[in-house]
Amino acid sequence: MLDDLLKLAQSQLGSKLKNEVGFSQDQVEKTADVAKESFFKQMASEAMSGNLPQLLDIFNGKATATTANPMVMRLVNQFGGDLMEKMGVSPQTAAMVASMVIPFIMAKIGSSETGRAENEGSMMSKLGLDNLDNIGGMLGGLLGGKGGLGGFFN
């Protein structure tokens, strides 16, 4: 699902990134790659911090998917930092791009189109994050055993 949402963001926000930010097509494509990496990295951090219930609330439409939500703001900040590091853009450009892309993706995650999840495991599976070695490995190291939490993140 996340790959599909990133493709949707690229197609719907591509012209906006080109016109308002001045990105080339290559930069638009690289932005999608960086967004995916940032999302995975931040979700690992959120999982380790015990914040998956907040993502579940967003996923199920019970919480706002705007930058007024602290989790969304952390994603924006992670993505902005990664844009500066990986693409060499200015802090202003990174902030502008991150503030366009992440709320768009989070709004789609929280829309009725993505369905609902009964629990964090179901949500992670629907997002395609259930088999991430980076999340499972980090949690496994912290909680003992591969994936930790009884294999919840395997």
PyMOL commands that set and color helices and strands:
alter all, ss='L'
color gray80, all
select helices_A, chain A and resi 2-21+25-48+52-59+70-87+91-109+112-114+120-127+133-143+149-151
alter helices_A, ss='H'
color red, helices_A
deselect
rebuild
show_as cartoon
